[in-house]
Amino acid sequence: MRVGLLTGGGDVPGLNAAIRAVVKRGEGEYGHTITGFRNGWRGVVDGHSVPLTRQHIRNQLAVGGTLLGTARYHPHADDGGLDAVLSTLESERIEALICIGGDGTLHAASKVAEAGVRIVAIPKTIDNDVWGTDQSIGFDTAVAIATEAIDRIHTTAESHNRVMIVEVMGRHAGWIAATSGIAGGAELVLVPEAPFDIDKIERFLKHRHRAHASFSIIVVAEGAVPAEGTSMHYETPVGKFGDIVAGAIGERLKAEVERRTGFDTRVVVLGHVQRGGIPTHVDRILGSRFGVAAIDAASGGQSDVMTALRGERVEMVPLSEVAGKVKYVPDELLSVARALA
């Protein structure tokens, strides 16, 4: 069987582990021919394919990013995009297509599946907001990087008696902010799920600096916003692909905190640092498990499904039920962050 493989959306650590698992399992167990498409769905539309063999995936397990390249492109949103996808898959004689991506890539995959293509999806996103799976590839590494950054910020914040604002990624869900904030001992964690009140933040900081300590650390997700009816007005600026402008909420919070409290305040924007570097062992293992499960599902004739971590098990869930949905941070986790302020 000829199996296609693509990685779409933002890069994350652990993608190469998934690619490697698909190739090794596909070739070794089933004798499949694996064809990679460069730069996500864009490569399928343009017919930019490359062979993937054991030789191509050697020594890739610990490498970040994706050896196939990636792009933010959704064929169903482009005139003629779906037709071009179907034409390429027919000319390449692809019998099944494995798509590794986040919400946008998986939503496109569900549309291609509706057109009759055998699709198996693998969830990856550092935001961890793909519905239906406990964890996505890339999340663990991003949290580890953010936690280390917060750890390093502590000493300089205390040395200079500063408020340090650490901005992390998270457009719609604050998984990175909540988990790294708890792990790194931040005083405040601000996430999209719980719009904040700047007046309460002002009172908290003044009380803390008067009664407990001379420094504070605030972790804020890029998609965090003030609550309606509160004294801070802010509209989230976005780029042409719907991505939030890095540093926007961090800089705005800095200005508000300094003006309201008089405390010396600085901003650290982690941005794309969270996506890069060596994947943790957790992401290498998860990527490997998802890759094996995906090629097994495709070889067994399954379609319109996604690999999902459910507790300790990797299961297949209907892609149509998860595509386009957001998995938000549960109240229990946010309660822990608030309790430890």
C-alpha positions in Angstrom: 0.0 0.0 0.0 1.2 3.5 -0.7 0.7 5.8 2.3 1.1 9.6 2.3 2.3 11.5 5.3 2.3 15.3 6.1 2.9 17.6 9.0 0.9 20.9 9.0 0.6 24.0 11.2 3.2 25.1 13.6 6.2 22.9 14.2 6.6 21.1 17.6 9.2 18.9 19.2 8.2 15.2 18.7 7.0 15.4 15.0 10.1 13.5 13.8 9.4 10.8 16.3 6.0 10.3 14.8 7.3 10.4 11.2 10.0 7.9 12.2 7.4 5.5 13.7 5.1 5.6 10.7 8.0 4.8 8.4 9.6 2.1 10.5 6.3 0.3 11.2 4.9 0.9 7.7 8.0 -0.5 6.0 9.0 -3.2 8.4 5.7 -4.7 9.4 3.5 -4.1 6.4 5.9 -3.5 3.5 4.2 -0.2 2.6 5.7 2.6 0.5 5.6 5.8 2.5 5.5 9.1 0.6 6.0 12.4 2.5 4.5 15.7 1.3 6.6 18.8 1.9 5.1 21.8 3.9 1.8 20.3 5.0 -1.3 20.6 2.8 0.5 23.1 0.6 2.8 20.3 -0.6 -0.2 18.0 -1.4 -1.8 20.8 -3.5 1.5 21.5 -5.3 2.4 17.8 -5.7 5.6 18.3 -3.8 6.3 14.8 -2.6 9.4 13.0 -1.3 10.1 9.3 -0.6 10.4 8.3 3.1 12.5 5.3 3.9 14.5 4.1 6.9 17.5 6.0 5.5 15.6 9.3 5.7 14.5 8.9 9.3 17.8 7.7 10.7 19.0 9.8 13.7 15.8 12.0 13.6 14.3 10.8 17.0 15.9 13.6 19.1 15.6 16.3 16.4 13.1 19.1 16.9 10.9 20.5 14.1 9.9 18.3 11.2 12.0 16.9 8.5 9.1 17.3 6.1 8.7 21.0 6.7 5.3 22.6 7.5 3.0 25.5 6.6 -0.3 27.0 7.7 -2.5 26.3 4.7 -6.0 24.8 4.5 -7.0 23.5 1.1 -10.7 23.5 1.8 -10.5 27.3 2.3 -8.9 27.9 -1.1 -10.6 27.8 -4.4 -9.7 24.5 -6.1 -7.7 23.4 -3.1 -9.6 20.2 -2.4 -9.7 19.3 -6.1 -5.9 19.7 -6.3 -5.5 17.5 -3.2 -7.5 14.7 -4.8 -5.6 15.1 -8.1 -2.2 14.8 -6.4 -3.3 11.8 -4.3 -4.6 10.0 -7.4 -1.5 10.7 -9.4 0.8 9.5 -6.5 -1.5 6.5 -6.1 -1.9 7.2 -2.4 -4.3 4.8 -0.7 -4.2 6.3 2.7 -3.0 9.7 4.1 -1.7 10.3 7.6 -2.0 13.9 8.7 -0.1 15.2 11.7 -1.3 18.6 12.9 -3.3 20.9 15.2 -6.9 22.2 15.0 -6.5 23.8 11.5 -4.7 20.8 9.9 -7.1 18.3 11.4 -10.2 20.4 10.3 -8.8 20.3 6.8 -8.2 16.5 7.2 -11.8 16.0 8.1 -12.9 17.8 4.9 -10.6 15.7 2.8 -12.0 12.5 4.5 -15.5 13.7 3.5 -14.3 13.6 -0.1 -13.6 9.9 0.2 -9.9 9.8 1.1 -8.8 7.4 3.8 -7.5 9.7 6.5 -5.8 8.9 9.8 -4.9 12.0 11.9 -2.3 12.5 14.7 -2.8 15.5 17.1 0.1 17.8 17.7 0.2 21.2 19.2 2.1 22.8 22.1 -1.2 24.4 23.1 -2.6 21.0 23.9 -6.1 22.2 22.9 -7.1 19.4 20.5 -10.4 17.9 21.6 -10.6 14.1 22.3 -7.0 13.4 23.5 -5.5 13.9 26.9 -2.2 15.2 25.4 -0.9 16.2 22.0 2.7 15.9 20.7 4.8 18.9 21.6 3.0 20.0 24.8 5.3 18.3 27.3 8.4 19.9 25.7 6.8 23.4 25.6 5.8 23.1 29.3 9.4 22.0 30.2 10.9 25.0 28.4 8.4 27.5 29.9 9.0 26.0 33.4 12.7 26.3 33.1 12.3 29.9 32.0 10.2 30.8 35.0 12.7 29.1 37.3 15.4 31.3 35.8 13.3 34.4 36.1 12.9 34.0 39.9 16.4 34.9 40.8 16.6 38.1 38.7 13.1 39.1 39.8 14.1 38.8 43.4 17.5 40.4 42.9 16.0 43.6 41.3 12.6 43.7 43.3 10.7 43.4 40.0 7.4 42.2 38.7 8.3 39.8 35.9 5.7 39.0 33.3 6.3 35.8 31.3 4.2 35.5 28.2 3.7 32.0 26.8 1.7 30.7 23.8 -2.0 29.7 24.1 -4.5 31.3 21.7 -7.7 29.8 22.9 -6.6 27.6 25.9 -4.1 28.3 28.6 -2.6 24.8 29.1 1.0 26.0 28.9 0.4 29.0 31.2 -1.5 27.0 33.8 0.9 24.0 34.0 4.2 25.9 33.7 2.8 28.5 36.1 2.1 25.9 38.8 5.3 24.0 38.1 7.4 27.2 38.2 5.8 28.8 41.2 4.3 31.9 39.6 2.2 34.2 41.8 -0.4 34.8 39.1 -1.5 32.8 36.1 -3.7 34.5 33.4 -5.4 32.3 30.8 -8.1 32.8 28.1 -10.6 30.5 30.0 -10.7 33.0 32.9 -10.7 36.7 31.9 -8.9 38.7 34.5 -9.7 41.8 36.5 -6.8 44.2 36.5 -8.0 45.9 39.6 -7.8 42.7 41.6 -4.3 42.1 40.2 -3.3 45.6 41.3 -4.6 44.9 44.9 -2.9 41.5 45.0 0.5 42.8 43.9 0.4 45.7 46.4 -0.6 43.4 49.2 2.1 40.8 48.4 4.9 43.4 48.0 3.9 45.1 51.3 3.4 41.9 53.4 5.2 39.0 51.8 7.9 39.7 49.2 9.5 42.4 47.0 9.0 40.6 43.7 6.3 38.8 41.7 6.0 36.6 38.7 3.0 36.6 36.4 2.6 34.0 33.7 0.1 35.1 31.0 -1.1 33.1 27.9 -1.0 35.1 24.7 -4.8 34.8 24.4 -5.7 36.0 27.9 -8.0 39.0 28.0 -9.5 41.3 30.7 -13.1 40.6 31.8 -15.9 42.6 30.4 -16.9 45.5 32.6 -13.5 45.9 34.2 -11.3 48.9 34.0 -8.9 47.6 31.4 -9.9 47.7 27.7 -7.9 45.5 25.3 -8.5 43.9 22.0 -6.2 41.0 21.0 -4.2 41.9 17.8 -3.9 39.1 15.3 -1.9 38.4 12.2 -3.1 37.3 8.7 -3.3 33.6 9.8 -5.2 34.3 12.9 -2.1 34.1 15.0 -1.8 36.5 18.0 0.9 39.1 17.8 3.6 37.9 20.2 4.2 40.2 23.2 1.0 42.2 22.8 -0.7 41.2 26.1 2.6 41.1 27.9 3.5 44.6 27.1 0.0 45.9 27.8 0.1 44.2 31.2 3.5 45.7 31.9 2.2 49.2 31.3 -0.9 48.7 33.4 1.1 47.2 36.3 3.7 49.9 36.4 1.1 52.7 36.1 -1.1 51.3 38.8 1.5 50.0 41.3 4.7 51.9 40.6 6.6 48.6 40.6 9.5 48.1 38.2 8.1 45.6 35.7 9.7 43.7 32.8 8.4 41.3 30.2 9.8 38.0 28.8 8.1 36.7 25.7 9.0 33.1 25.2 7.3 32.9 21.8 8.7 30.4 19.4 11.4 29.3 21.9 8.7 27.0 23.2 8.5 25.2 19.9 12.1 24.5 19.3 15.0 22.3 20.5 15.2 18.8 21.6 12.0 17.0 22.4 11.5 15.6 25.9 11.3 11.8 26.3 7.6 12.2 26.9 7.1 13.7 23.4 9.4 11.2 21.8 7.4 8.4 23.3 4.0 9.9 22.6 5.0 10.7 19.0 6.2 7.1 18.5 3.0 5.6 20.0 0.8 7.8 17.9 2.8 7.0 14.7 2.6 3.2 15.3 -1.2 3.5 16.1 -1.8 5.6 13.0 -0.1 3.3 10.5 -1.8 0.3 12.1 -5.2 2.0 11.7 -4.5 2.9 8.1 -3.3 -0.6 7.3 -6.5 -2.0 8.9 -8.7 0.1 6.7 -9.8 2.7 9.2 -10.6 6.2 8.0 -11.7 9.6 9.4 -10.1 8.7 12.7 -7.5 10.3 15.0 -5.1 8.8 17.5 -5.9 9.9 21.0 -4.3 9.4 24.4 -7.0 8.3 26.9 -5.5 7.7 30.3 -2.7 5.1 29.7 -4.0 3.9 26.3 -3.8 5.2 22.8 -7.2 4.8 21.1 -8.8 5.8 17.8 -11.5 8.4 17.9 -13.7 9.7 15.1 -12.1 12.7 13.5 -15.4 14.2 12.7 -16.2 14.4 16.4 -13.1 16.2 17.4 -12.1 18.5 14.4 -12.8 22.1 15.1 -13.4 21.7 18.9 -11.2 23.3 21.5 -10.1 21.5 24.7 -10.1 24.0 27.5 -8.1 23.9 30.8 -10.4 22.3 33.4 -11.5 24.4 36.4 -9.7 22.1 38.8 -6.3 22.9 37.3 -7.1 26.7 37.4 -8.2 26.3 41.0 -4.8 24.9 41.9 -3.0 27.8 40.2 -5.2 30.3 42.2 -4.8 28.4 45.4 -1.0 28.6 45.2 -0.9 32.4 44.5 
